[in-house]
Amino acid sequence: MNLDFPFAIGADGRTRAAADDAKHLRDMIALLLFTQPGERVMRPDFGTGLLQYVFGPNRPELAATLQATIQGALMQWLGDLIEVASVRVDSADAALHVTVVYTPRAGGAERSETFSRSST
């Protein structure tokens, strides 16, 4: 059973319904992407540092660096659950968009998920 993220209490006073495997994988990728290294006490190297670049200049070199950083973090922390096919980072104004194409190792079709955050 996978708990839904973000954790919440339903109208009946119980924890919100469990997430299916596809949603659980998406939630885990989002957690990894948007966690700053050092944010977790017991895992100080967990995360990508992606959010610090929302205000940064939009340059091809930065996008390439972020793609490599994100792909490495995905392989390190979620490599036993997913096989990463590609990572694309796009920056528009004060927003970052990360598209991750992956295949679950437990089986299933290739998936493409886009994650976004803005500075506002």
Secondary structure, 3 states (H helix, E strand, C coil): CEECCCCCECCCCCECCEECHHHHHHHHHHHHHCCCCCCCCCCCCCCCCHHHHCCCCCCHHHHHHHHHHHHHHHHHHHCCCEEEEEEEEEEECCEEEEEEEEEECCCCCCEEEEEEEECC
